[in-house]
Amino acid sequence: MEVILKKNVNKLGYANEIVKVKPGYGRNFLIPQGYAILATASAKKAHDEILKQKSHKEAKLQSEAQEIADKIGSLDLSIKTKAGDNGKIFGSINTIQLSEVLKKEGYEIDRKSLKIKDEPIKELGTYQAEVNLFRGITQVISFSVIEE
């Protein structure tokens, strides 16, 4: 069964892609939840027209995402938190705190686009996160968790 994705679906595809899925998954989950529509001949023609119109806009967004990726790759980020004597922090650090630090630096990045490799972080130190900015454009950033 072929469907046209309306929204990004994790581990399946991005919006406006035509993907093959099992009939039950498409009929019982993707279509009723509004993530996809059935890829009929008329829907494919309309989809092609939409893609032609969006190609110019998408190229601009991709170049902007690449510029942001180059800039945030060289940032020196640090998250301040309270910690005990042995280096363990009170609570944990996750993508919410990292997105707030990026926002203070002037980069409006959604926390769902961030993926910390050793999440949740419970000790002071230096860690890495992957930022998914656009289709195929990801940047690995490193950040430090320091005591307040």
Rosetta constraint file for C-alpha pairs under 8 A:
AtomPair CA 1 CA 20 HARMONIC 5.52 0.50
AtomPair CA 1 CA 21 HARMONIC 5.54 0.50
AtomPair CA 1 CA 22 HARMONIC 6.02 0.50
AtomPair CA 1 CA 23 HARMONIC 5.43 0.50
AtomPair CA 1 CA 26 HARMONIC 7.43 0.50
AtomPair CA 2 CA 18 HARMONIC 6.59 0.50
AtomPair CA 2 CA 19 HARMONIC 5.61 0.50
AtomPair CA 2 CA 20 HARMONIC 4.47 0.50
AtomPair CA 2 CA 21 HARMONIC 6.28 0.50
AtomPair CA 2 CA 38 HARMONIC 6.58 0.50
AtomPair CA 2 CA 39 HARMONIC 5.44 0.50
AtomPair CA 3 CA 18 HARMONIC 5.64 0.50
AtomPair CA 3 CA 19 HARMONIC 5.68 0.50
AtomPair CA 3 CA 20 HARMONIC 6.46 0.50
AtomPair CA 3 CA 21 HARMONIC 7.36 0.50
AtomPair CA 3 CA 26 HARMONIC 7.22 0.50
AtomPair CA 3 CA 36 HARMONIC 6.05 0.50
AtomPair CA 3 CA 37 HARMONIC 5.56 0.50
AtomPair CA 3 CA 38 HARMONIC 4.61 0.50
AtomPair CA 3 CA 39 HARMONIC 4.64 0.50
AtomPair CA 4 CA 15 HARMONIC 7.90 0.50
AtomPair CA 4 CA 16 HARMONIC 6.02 0.50
AtomPair CA 4 CA 17 HARMONIC 5.65 0.50
AtomPair CA 4 CA 18 HARMONIC 4.48 0.50
AtomPair CA 4 CA 19 HARMONIC 6.53 0.50
AtomPair CA 4 CA 36 HARMONIC 5.37 0.50
AtomPair CA 4 CA 37 HARMONIC 5.34 0.50
AtomPair CA 4 CA 38 HARMONIC 6.29 0.50
AtomPair CA 4 CA 39 HARMONIC 5.61 0.50
AtomPair CA 5 CA 9 HARMONIC 7.83 0.50
AtomPair CA 5 CA 13 HARMONIC 7.50 0.50
AtomPair CA 5 CA 14 HARMONIC 6.85 0.50
AtomPair CA 5 CA 15 HARMONIC 5.02 0.50
AtomPair CA 5 CA 16 HARMONIC 5.17 0.50
AtomPair CA 5 CA 17 HARMONIC 5.51 0.50
AtomPair CA 5 CA 18 HARMONIC 6.42 0.50
AtomPair CA 5 CA 19 HARMONIC 7.49 0.50
AtomPair CA 5 CA 35 HARMONIC 5.87 0.50
AtomPair CA 5 CA 36 HARMONIC 4.21 0.50
AtomPair CA 5 CA 37 HARMONIC 6.59 0.50
AtomPair CA 6 CA 15 HARMONIC 4.94 0.50
AtomPair CA 6 CA 16 HARMONIC 5.75 0.50
AtomPair CA 6 CA 34 HARMONIC 7.22 0.50
AtomPair CA 6 CA 35 HARMONIC 5.21 0.50
AtomPair CA 6 CA 36 HARMONIC 4.98 0.50
AtomPair CA 6 CA 37 HARMONIC 7.18 0.50
AtomPair CA 7 CA 14 HARMONIC 6.47 0.50
AtomPair CA 7 CA 15 HARMONIC 4.37 0.50
AtomPair CA 7 CA 16 HARMONIC 7.41 0.50
AtomPair CA 7 CA 35 HARMONIC 5.34 0.50
AtomPair CA 7 CA 36 HARMONIC 7.18 0.50
AtomPair CA 8 CA 13 HARMONIC 6.02 0.50
AtomPair CA 8 CA 14 HARMONIC 4.17 0.50
AtomPair CA 8 CA 15 HARMONIC 4.76 0.50
AtomPair CA 8 CA 35 HARMONIC 7.72 0.50
AtomPair CA 9 CA 13 HARMONIC 5.50 0.50
AtomPair CA 9 CA 14 HARMONIC 6.18 0.50
AtomPair CA 9 CA 15 HARMONIC 7.68 0.50
AtomPair CA 9 CA 35 HARMONIC 7.41 0.50
AtomPair CA 12 CA 19 HARMONIC 7.80 0.50
AtomPair CA 13 CA 17 HARMONIC 6.66 0.50
AtomPair CA 13 CA 19 HARMONIC 7.39 0.50
AtomPair CA 14 CA 135 HARMONIC 7.79 0.50
AtomPair CA 16 CA 47 HARMONIC 7.47 0.50
AtomPair CA 16 CA 51 HARMONIC 7.73 0.50
AtomPair CA 18 CA 39 HARMONIC 7.40 0.50
AtomPair CA 21 CA 25 HARMONIC 6.64 0.50
AtomPair CA 21 CA 26 HARMONIC 6.26 0.50
AtomPair CA 22 CA 26 HARMONIC 6.38 0.50
AtomPair CA 23 CA 27 HARMONIC 5.91 0.50
AtomPair CA 24 CA 28 HARMONIC 5.55 0.50
AtomPair CA 24 CA 29 HARMONIC 7.69 0.50
AtomPair CA 25 CA 29 HARMONIC 5.43 0.50
AtomPair CA 25 CA 30 HARMONIC 6.49 0.50
AtomPair CA 26 CA 30 HARMONIC 4.83 0.50
AtomPair CA 26 CA 31 HARMONIC 5.89 0.50
AtomPair CA 26 CA 36 HARMONIC 7.74 0.50
AtomPair CA 27 CA 31 HARMONIC 5.76 0.50
AtomPair CA 27 CA 32 HARMONIC 7.15 0.50
AtomPair CA 28 CA 32 HARMONIC 6.45 0.50
AtomPair CA 29 CA 33 HARMONIC 5.89 0.50
AtomPair CA 30 CA 34 HARMONIC 6.24 0.50
AtomPair CA 30 CA 35 HARMONIC 4.95 0.50
AtomPair CA 30 CA 36 HARMONIC 5.36 0.50
AtomPair CA 30 CA 37 HARMONIC 7.81 0.50
AtomPair CA 31 CA 35 HARMONIC 5.95 0.50
AtomPair CA 31 CA 36 HARMONIC 4.97 0.50
AtomPair CA 31 CA 37 HARMONIC 5.62 0.50
AtomPair CA 31 CA 38 HARMONIC 7.43 0.50
AtomPair CA 38 CA 43 HARMONIC 7.60 0.50
AtomPair CA 39 CA 43 HARMONIC 5.70 0.50
AtomPair CA 39 CA 44 HARMONIC 5.97 0.50
AtomPair CA 40 CA 44 HARMONIC 6.09 0.50
AtomPair CA 41 CA 45 HARMONIC 6.42 0.50
AtomPair CA 42 CA 46 HARMONIC 6.33 0.50
AtomPair CA 43 CA 47 HARMONIC 5.96 0.50
AtomPair CA 44 CA 48 HARMONIC 6.12 0.50
AtomPair CA 45 CA 49 HARMONIC 6.44 0.50
AtomPair CA 46 CA 50 HARMONIC 6.28 0.50
AtomPair CA 47 CA 51 HARMONIC 6.19 0.50
AtomPair CA 48 CA 52 HARMONIC 6.32 0.50
AtomPair CA 49 CA 53 HARMONIC 6.52 0.50
AtomPair CA 50 CA 54 HARMONIC 6.22 0.50
AtomPair CA 51 CA 55 HARMONIC 5.96 0.50
AtomPair CA 52 CA 56 HARMONIC 7.94 0.50
AtomPair CA 53 CA 57 HARMONIC 7.79 0.50
AtomPair CA 54 CA 58 HARMONIC 5.94 0.50
AtomPair CA 55 CA 59 HARMONIC 6.22 0.50
AtomPair CA 56 CA 60 HARMONIC 6.59 0.50
AtomPair CA 57 CA 61 HARMONIC 6.39 0.50
AtomPair CA 58 CA 62 HARMONIC 6.06 0.50
AtomPair CA 59 CA 63 HARMONIC 6.32 0.50
AtomPair CA 60 CA 64 HARMONIC 6.31 0.50
AtomPair CA 61 CA 65 HARMONIC 6.08 0.50
AtomPair CA 62 CA 66 HARMONIC 6.19 0.50
AtomPair CA 62 CA 134 HARMONIC 6.63 0.50
AtomPair CA 63 CA 67 HARMONIC 6.33 0.50
AtomPair CA 64 CA 68 HARMONIC 6.31 0.50
AtomPair CA 65 CA 69 HARMONIC 6.09 0.50
AtomPair CA 65 CA 133 HARMONIC 5.89 0.50
AtomPair CA 65 CA 134 HARMONIC 6.33 0.50
AtomPair CA 65 CA 137 HARMONIC 7.21 0.50
AtomPair CA 66 CA 70 HARMONIC 6.24 0.50
AtomPair CA 66 CA 137 HARMONIC 6.75 0.50
AtomPair CA 67 CA 71 HARMONIC 6.31 0.50
AtomPair CA 68 CA 72 HARMONIC 6.08 0.50
AtomPair CA 69 CA 73 HARMONIC 6.03 0.50
AtomPair CA 69 CA 133 HARMONIC 7.32 0.50
AtomPair CA 69 CA 137 HARMONIC 7.60 0.50
AtomPair CA 69 CA 138 HARMONIC 7.13 0.50
AtomPair CA 69 CA 139 HARMONIC 5.67 0.50
AtomPair CA 70 CA 74 HARMONIC 7.16 0.50
AtomPair CA 70 CA 139 HARMONIC 7.90 0.50
AtomPair CA 71 CA 75 HARMONIC 6.96 0.50
AtomPair CA 72 CA 139 HARMONIC 7.85 0.50
AtomPair CA 72 CA 141 HARMONIC 7.00 0.50
AtomPair CA 73 CA 139 HARMONIC 6.45 0.50
AtomPair CA 73 CA 140 HARMONIC 6.63 0.50
AtomPair CA 73 CA 141 HARMONIC 5.39 0.50
AtomPair CA 73 CA 142 HARMONIC 7.98 0.50
AtomPair CA 74 CA 141 HARMONIC 7.74 0.50
AtomPair CA 75 CA 141 HARMONIC 7.68 0.50
AtomPair CA 76 CA 142 HARMONIC 7.50 0.50
AtomPair CA 76 CA 143 HARMONIC 6.60 0.50
AtomPair CA 77 CA 101 HARMONIC 7.27 0.50
AtomPair CA 77 CA 102 HARMONIC 7.88 0.50
AtomPair CA 77 CA 142 HARMONIC 7.16 0.50
AtomPair CA 77 CA 143 HARMONIC 4.76 0.50
AtomPair CA 77 CA 144 HARMONIC 6.31 0.50
AtomPair CA 78 CA 101 HARMONIC 7.65 0.50
AtomPair CA 78 CA 143 HARMONIC 5.42 0.50
AtomPair CA 78 CA 144 HARMONIC 4.54 0.50
AtomPair CA 78 CA 145 HARMONIC 5.70 0.50
AtomPair CA 78 CA 146 HARMONIC 6.69 0.50
AtomPair CA 79 CA 97 HARMONIC 7.43 0.50
AtomPair CA 79 CA 98 HARMONIC 7.33 0.50
AtomPair CA 79 CA 101 HARMONIC 6.97 0.50
AtomPair CA 79 CA 143 HARMONIC 7.43 0.50
AtomPair CA 79 CA 144 HARMONIC 6.16 0.50
AtomPair CA 79 CA 145 HARMONIC 4.85 0.50
AtomPair CA 79 CA 146 HARMONIC 6.11 0.50
AtomPair CA 80 CA 145 HARMONIC 6.06 0.50
AtomPair CA 80 CA 146 HARMONIC 5.05 0.50
AtomPair CA 80 CA 147 HARMONIC 5.56 0.50
AtomPair CA 80 CA 148 HARMONIC 4.98 0.50
AtomPair CA 81 CA 89 HARMONIC 6.96 0.50
AtomPair CA 81 CA 90 HARMONIC 7.78 0.50
AtomPair CA 81 CA 145 HARMONIC 7.20 0.50
AtomPair CA 81 CA 146 HARMONIC 6.38 0.50
AtomPair CA 81 CA 147 HARMONIC 5.27 0.50
AtomPair CA 81 CA 148 HARMONIC 5.06 0.50
AtomPair CA 82 CA 89 HARMONIC 5.88 0.50
AtomPair CA 82 CA 90 HARMONIC 6.08 0.50
AtomPair CA 82 CA 147 HARMONIC 5.57 0.50
AtomPair CA 82 CA 148 HARMONIC 5.46 0.50
AtomPair CA 83 CA 87 HARMONIC 5.95 0.50
AtomPair CA 83 CA 88 HARMONIC 5.54 0.50
AtomPair CA 83 CA 89 HARMONIC 3.94 0.50
AtomPair CA 83 CA 90 HARMONIC 5.67 0.50
AtomPair CA 83 CA 124 HARMONIC 7.71 0.50
AtomPair CA 83 CA 147 HARMONIC 5.90 0.50
AtomPair CA 83 CA 148 HARMONIC 7.72 0.50
AtomPair CA 84 CA 88 HARMONIC 5.53 0.50
AtomPair CA 84 CA 89 HARMONIC 6.04 0.50
AtomPair CA 84 CA 90 HARMONIC 7.25 0.50
AtomPair CA 87 CA 123 HARMONIC 5.73 0.50
AtomPair CA 87 CA 124 HARMONIC 5.58 0.50
AtomPair CA 88 CA 122 HARMONIC 5.94 0.50
AtomPair CA 88 CA 123 HARMONIC 4.42 0.50
AtomPair CA 88 CA 124 HARMONIC 6.42 0.50
AtomPair CA 89 CA 122 HARMONIC 5.52 0.50
AtomPair CA 89 CA 123 HARMONIC 5.41 0.50
AtomPair CA 89 CA 124 HARMONIC 6.74 0.50
AtomPair CA 90 CA 122 HARMONIC 7.55 0.50
AtomPair CA 91 CA 122 HARMONIC 6.88 0.50
AtomPair CA 92 CA 120 HARMONIC 5.95 0.50
AtomPair CA 92 CA 121 HARMONIC 5.37 0.50
AtomPair CA 92 CA 122 HARMONIC 4.93 0.50
AtomPair CA 93 CA 97 HARMONIC 6.36 0.50
AtomPair CA 93 CA 98 HARMONIC 7.85 0.50
AtomPair CA 93 CA 119 HARMONIC 7.52 0.50
AtomPair CA 93 CA 120 HARMONIC 5.88 0.50
AtomPair CA 93 CA 121 HARMONIC 4.97 0.50
AtomPair CA 93 CA 122 HARMONIC 6.67 0.50
AtomPair CA 94 CA 98 HARMONIC 6.65 0.50
AtomPair CA 94 CA 116 HARMONIC 7.24 0.50
AtomPair CA 94 CA 119 HARMONIC 6.17 0.50
AtomPair CA 94 CA 120 HARMONIC 5.54 0.50
AtomPair CA 94 CA 121 HARMONIC 6.64 0.50
AtomPair CA 95 CA 99 HARMONIC 6.00 0.50
AtomPair CA 95 CA 111 HARMONIC 5.51 0.50
AtomPair CA 95 CA 112 HARMONIC 7.74 0.50
AtomPair CA 95 CA 114 HARMONIC 6.18 0.50
AtomPair CA 95 CA 115 HARMONIC 6.93 0.50
AtomPair CA 95 CA 116 HARMONIC 6.81 0.50
AtomPair CA 96 CA 100 HARMONIC 6.35 0.50
AtomPair CA 96 CA 111 HARMONIC 5.85 0.50
AtomPair CA 97 CA 101 HARMONIC 6.37 0.50
AtomPair CA 98 CA 102 HARMONIC 6.32 0.50
AtomPair CA 98 CA 111 HARMONIC 7.71 0.50
AtomPair CA 99 CA 103 HARMONIC 6.07 0.50
AtomPair CA 99 CA 108 HARMONIC 7.78 0.50
AtomPair CA 99 CA 109 HARMONIC 6.24 0.50
AtomPair CA 99 CA 110 HARMONIC 6.64 0.50
AtomPair CA 99 CA 111 HARMONIC 5.49 0.50
AtomPair CA 99 CA 114 HARMONIC 7.72 0.50
AtomPair CA 100 CA 104 HARMONIC 6.33 0.50
AtomPair CA 101 CA 105 HARMONIC 6.48 0.50
AtomPair CA 102 CA 106 HARMONIC 6.44 0.50
AtomPair CA 102 CA 107 HARMONIC 5.35 0.50
AtomPair CA 102 CA 108 HARMONIC 6.92 0.50
AtomPair CA 102 CA 109 HARMONIC 7.06 0.50
AtomPair CA 103 CA 107 HARMONIC 4.94 0.50
AtomPair CA 103 CA 108 HARMONIC 5.23 0.50
AtomPair CA 103 CA 109 HARMONIC 7.08 0.50
AtomPair CA 109 CA 113 HARMONIC 7.00 0.50
AtomPair CA 109 CA 114 HARMONIC 7.99 0.50
AtomPair CA 109 CA 133 HARMONIC 7.96 0.50
AtomPair CA 110 CA 114 HARMONIC 7.21 0.50
AtomPair CA 113 CA 131 HARMONIC 5.76 0.50
AtomPair CA 113 CA 132 HARMONIC 5.10 0.50
AtomPair CA 113 CA 133 HARMONIC 6.88 0.50
AtomPair CA 114 CA 129 HARMONIC 6.70 0.50
AtomPair CA 114 CA 130 HARMONIC 5.80 0.50
AtomPair CA 114 CA 131 HARMONIC 4.74 0.50
AtomPair CA 114 CA 132 HARMONIC 6.48 0.50
AtomPair CA 115 CA 129 HARMONIC 5.45 0.50
AtomPair CA 115 CA 130 HARMONIC 5.14 0.50
AtomPair CA 115 CA 131 HARMONIC 6.52 0.50
AtomPair CA 116 CA 120 HARMONIC 7.86 0.50
AtomPair CA 116 CA 127 HARMONIC 7.88 0.50
AtomPair CA 116 CA 128 HARMONIC 6.27 0.50
AtomPair CA 116 CA 129 HARMONIC 4.16 0.50
AtomPair CA 116 CA 130 HARMONIC 6.35 0.50
AtomPair CA 117 CA 127 HARMONIC 7.74 0.50
AtomPair CA 117 CA 128 HARMONIC 6.27 0.50
AtomPair CA 117 CA 129 HARMONIC 5.78 0.50
AtomPair CA 117 CA 130 HARMONIC 7.59 0.50
AtomPair CA 118 CA 127 HARMONIC 7.61 0.50
AtomPair CA 123 CA 145 HARMONIC 7.72 0.50
AtomPair CA 124 CA 144 HARMONIC 7.59 0.50
AtomPair CA 124 CA 145 HARMONIC 5.06 0.50
AtomPair CA 124 CA 146 HARMONIC 5.75 0.50
AtomPair CA 124 CA 147 HARMONIC 7.24 0.50
AtomPair CA 125 CA 144 HARMONIC 5.66 0.50
AtomPair CA 125 CA 145 HARMONIC 5.29 0.50
AtomPair CA 125 CA 146 HARMONIC 6.82 0.50
AtomPair CA 126 CA 142 HARMONIC 6.92 0.50
AtomPair CA 126 CA 143 HARMONIC 5.68 0.50
AtomPair CA 126 CA 144 HARMONIC 4.26 0.50
AtomPair CA 126 CA 145 HARMONIC 6.21 0.50
AtomPair CA 127 CA 142 HARMONIC 5.60 0.50
AtomPair CA 127 CA 143 HARMONIC 5.52 0.50
AtomPair CA 127 CA 144 HARMONIC 6.20 0.50
AtomPair CA 127 CA 145 HARMONIC 7.78 0.50
AtomPair CA 128 CA 140 HARMONIC 6.68 0.50
AtomPair CA 128 CA 141 HARMONIC 5.63 0.50
AtomPair CA 128 CA 142 HARMONIC 4.26 0.50
AtomPair CA 128 CA 143 HARMONIC 6.23 0.50
AtomPair CA 129 CA 140 HARMONIC 5.66 0.50
AtomPair CA 129 CA 141 HARMONIC 5.42 0.50
AtomPair CA 129 CA 142 HARMONIC 6.26 0.50
AtomPair CA 129 CA 143 HARMONIC 7.88 0.50
AtomPair CA 130 CA 138 HARMONIC 6.64 0.50
AtomPair CA 130 CA 139 HARMONIC 5.70 0.50
AtomPair CA 130 CA 140 HARMONIC 4.44 0.50
AtomPair CA 130 CA 141 HARMONIC 6.28 0.50
AtomPair CA 131 CA 138 HARMONIC 5.39 0.50
AtomPair CA 131 CA 139 HARMONIC 5.18 0.50
AtomPair CA 131 CA 140 HARMONIC 6.21 0.50
AtomPair CA 131 CA 141 HARMONIC 7.38 0.50
AtomPair CA 132 CA 136 HARMONIC 7.79 0.50
AtomPair CA 132 CA 137 HARMONIC 6.25 0.50
AtomPair CA 132 CA 138 HARMONIC 4.48 0.50
AtomPair CA 132 CA 139 HARMONIC 6.75 0.50
AtomPair CA 133 CA 137 HARMONIC 5.72 0.50
AtomPair CA 133 CA 138 HARMONIC 5.81 0.50
AtomPair CA 133 CA 139 HARMONIC 7.72 0.50
AtomPair CA 134 CA 138 HARMONIC 7.13 0.50
